[in-house]
Amino acid sequence: MVEGRSGILSVFPPEQRPVYEPSKRRVTFHTGAIATTYSADEPEMLRGPEHDTAWADELCAWRFPDAWDQLQFGLRVGNDPRAVVTTTPKPSRLIRDLIKHPHCVVTHGSTFENKANVARAWLDNILHKYEGTTLGRQELHAELLDEMPGALWTRQALDDTRCFDVPSGLQRIVVAIDPATTSKQTSDDTGIVVAGIDANQVGYLLEDLTCHVSPSQWAKVAVDAYHRWQADRIVAETNQGGDMVEATIRTVDSSVAYLGIHASRNKQARAEPVSALYEQKRISHVGLFKDLEDELCSWVPNSNMPSPNRLDALVWAFTELMLKHRTVALEINPSTNYRGDVWL
């Protein structure tokens, strides 16, 4: 936004070039106006400062919606404070709510309007791969696809069965983990969900605890949820971490009931039976799960989208609770020293 090829510093004529002080996160313009830069990954930094104008870039990729909320609280200087948002129109709840706001003005620009400024070979390659696809409509043509064609879940299906009270008498409860093995900024989130099933074989999503932390920290989150919900077991995918996943969990609490699952089928094959349970109205969400539901309704199989960590954890939870007896490729792995290592 500041130093990039199309950033603030490059678009002003030389005699009006702003002064950028990275250590102070400050840009000073030739008029005397001052801009301060913030990271959307640190919402607390926006708590308190006041502004009359804001530029929010790639809002669709902000991991913490609270960053937008804190920006709004501080956008109160002058008679007409305004924000400009430049973003790919991914159908997150934040983007959809913003577009519906009565004071929001929406403009669109496609990749083709900018073709004079990009390499021809790149454009040809992108068109060959994505033109005519769902992802191409979103990324190239700036279409907001509220119900993503090809997604396995729809918002209507989630709303049709939603409830807001945890049912009594749940027969089983599990904590499911799709683990990340590192906690670098570029690492995936660790998907963690809590789910249960009642005597009528209806499943309930109870909590989404997905986080971006170190293995020891996500293990503590999962074990805490295990005890808080009095769960029957923790289930975790072991493709990435192998034995490390169980070892990390048992370092926090060696007494938890644990089941390691190795995924031999692709995400689509694993997710489709669970999405079918939603269509049959056999799974309910207890409350609203904004980030998880955005992921469910926007992830399209075979679309080169980022790994859906919350979705994966949810699939493991309801596979364990509701589908394991239907699984054909089910065997105890004889090569492991840990009991209950299942390959699906």
N, C-alpha and C positions, 0 to 999 in steps of 0.2 A: 504493500500500500504506500510505503514511503520511498524505498530505495529500488523497487522493481523497475522493469523496463517501461511500465506504464504508471509508475508510482508518482507521488506528488513532486518529487525533486526533478523528475525528467520532463514534466509537462509545462513547466514555467519557462518563460524566456530567461536567458542568462542573467540579465540585470534585475530580475525579480525572483531569482531562485531562493527558496526558503532556506533557513538555517536549521539543520537537524542536529540535535544533541542526544545521541542514543542513551547515554548514561542517565539523562534526566527524562527520557521518553518524551521529548518535547520537540515540536516543529514550530519555528517562529517565521511568520510570513512578512513580506516587505511592508505590509500595511500596519504591522504591529500585532495582528491577531495571533493567538497562540493555540496550537492543537497539542493534545496529550494522547499518547498511544497506550492502549491497554490490550491485554490478552484475554480472550474469551474463556481460557482455561483457568482464569483466576477471578471469579466473580466478585470476591470480597474487595478487590482493589477498586471496584466501581461503587462501593458503598460509601457515600459521603460527598464525593466531588460533584460540582454543579457544572452544567454545560448549556449552551444555547443551540448547538448544532452537533450532530453525531453522524459518523459514517460507519456502518456495520457491514463488514465484508464476509461473504459466504456464511450467512446466518444459518443456512441449512446444515452446516457441519459443526455448529457449536455443540459441544458435548454437555454443557451445563446451561439449561434454559434460564437459570437464575441470573446469569450474566446479562441477559436481555432485560430481565425485570429490574435489576439494579441500575442499568443504564436509564431505564424509563423514570425511575425515581429521581435521578439527578438531572434529567433533561427538563429543566424548569426555569432557565434564565431568560429574561426578555419577554416580550409580548407574544412571540410566535416561535417557540422552540420547535425544531424539526430534526428528523432523522432520515438519512438516505440508506437504504439497504440494497446491496448488490450481491446477488446470490443465484446459484442454480436452484430452480424451483422444485426441490424435493418435497414430497407431500408430508412433511412433519406437521405435527399439531401446531407448532409455533408459526410456521409459514402459513398454514391454512387460516389460523385465527387472525393473523396480521392482514392478510388479503381481504378478509371480511370486515375489517375495521372501517367505519364510515369515513374516517379521515385519511385512509390509505389510497394513494394513487399508484396504479400499477402500469409499468411500461415493459415491453418485451424486446429482446434483441437476440437473433439467432446467430449461430456460428457463421452462417453464410454472409451476414452483413459485415463480418470482420475478415473476410477471406483475403482481402488485399494485404493484411498484416500478418498472415501466417504462411508457413511453407506449403507450397503446392503438394509436395510428396506427403506431408503430414495430413493435409485435408483429404487427399485421395484415399489414403489408408484408413482414416477414420470413417469416411463415407462408405467404403467397401465393407467395413466391419459392422457399422452401427446404423447406417441409414435404413429406415423402415422397421427398426426394432423399438421396443418400449424404451430401452435406455437411450436410444438415439433421439426419440421424441423429447425426452426430458433434458438430455445434455446438449443436443445440437439445436433443437427447435424451441427450447425454453417453455415447454408445455408443462403445466402443473397437472399431473395425473392423480387425481384424488383417490380413485380406486385404481390401483396399478394393474393394468391388464397382465394376466399371467401370475399374479401373486396368489398364494395358496390361502390367504385369509382376507376377509373383507371387514370393514368397520361395522357394517350392518349386522353381520353374523356375531360379532363380539357384543354389540349393544343389545341384541335380541335376548341374550342369556345372562346379561350382567346382573349381579346382585351386590348388596352392600353390607351384608351381615354374614359373618363366618357361620356356616351351618353347624349345628350341634351333632355330636355322634359320628364324627369322621372315623372311618374304619382304619385308614392308613394315611400317613403323612411322610413325604420324602423331601429332602433338600437335594437339588440337582445342580451340578457344577459343570460348566464348559470352561476349563481352566486355561489361563494364560501362563506361560512359563517364565516370563520376564515382566518387568513393570516400567520399561522404557516408554518415552512419550509416544513412540511409534508402535508400541505393542498393542495387541488386541485387548479389549476389556475381558474380564473374567465374568462370564454369565453365571449368575446364581439365582435360582428361584425356589420357592417353597410351594408345594402342591399337595392336595389331599383328595381322597375319594370317599364317598359315603356308601351306605348299605345298598343303595339303588344303583351303584356303579356309575354315579355322576361325579365327574372330576371338578376340582375347584383350584384355580390359581390363587394363592393366598398372599404371596409377597414376591417382589422383585428386588434383589439385593445386589444386582450387577455392579461391579466396581472396577476401578483401574488402579490396582495396588500390587504390592509384592506378593509372592506366593504365601509367605507366612501370614500376611495380613488377610488375604482372601480365605485362607484356611480358618482363621479365627472367626471371620464373618460367618462362614458356613457352619462351624461348630456351635457358635452362639445361637444361630437360627435353629439348629438341630435340638438344642436343649430348650430353647424358648418355646418352640412348637411341640416339644415332646415327640419328635419325629421318630419313625421306625428305622430309617437309615439315611445315609448320605450316598448318592450315586454320582459318579464322576466319569467323564470321558477321559481315557488314558492315551489317546493317540499321540498327543504332543508331549506329555510329561512322563508317561509310562509309570514305573513304580514310584517315581518321585511324588506323584499326586497323593497316593495313600500315605507315603512316609511323611509328607508335609502335614497332612490332616492329623495323623497320629502323633506328631510332635506336639500339637495343640492339645489333643485328648486321645489317648490310646484306647479308650473304652468304647468309642462310637462304633455303631454298626455301619460297615462300609461295603459298597459294591463298585468295583471298577468295570467300566464298559469300553470295549474297543469297537470303533465304528469301521466296519468293512464295506458298508454301503454308502453311497453318496448322500449329501444332505437332502436332496429332493426325495429320494426313496425313503429316507427315515421320516421326513416331515409330512409327507402326504397322508399316511394313516392317521396322524394326529389331527391334521386339518380336517379330515373327514369326520372325526369325532365332534369338532365344532359345528360342522354342517348338520350333524345329527342332533345338535343341541344337547350334547352329553358332557360339555365342559363349560363352566361359568367362570368369569373373572369376578373376584370379590373386591369390588372397587375399581378405580381407574389406574391403569398402568401406562402412562403416556409414552414413554420411550420404548417400552417393550411392544406396545400395540402399533406404534409407528413402524417398528422393525418388521413385525409380522405382516403388516399390510403393504409394505413397500418392497420386501425382498422377493425377487423373481428368480426362480431356478434358472441356471445356465446363463446368467446375465453378467457375469464378471463383477457382481457387486461385492463389497467387503463382506467378510465372514460375519454372519448374524449370530453373535454370541448369546444374546438373550433368547433368541429363537431356539438355538441349539440346546440351551439348558432346559427350556420349556419342553422340548421334544423328548429329552431324556427323562424328565420327570413323569410325563404322561405315558411314555412307553413302559416305564417301570410299573406304574400304577394300573394301567388299563390295557396294554397291548402285548406284554411280554409273553403271555400264553399263546399269542397268535404267531409269534416269530418262528420262522422255519430254521434259519441259520443260527441255532442257539447251542452252545457247547461250553463246557468248563474248560478253560485253558490249562492243559497239564504242565506247561512250561513255567508257570508262575509259582512263587512260594506263598502268594497271598490267596486266601480263600475267596470265592465269589467273584472271580474275574470273568466277565461275560463278554462274548463277542457277538455283536449284532450286525 
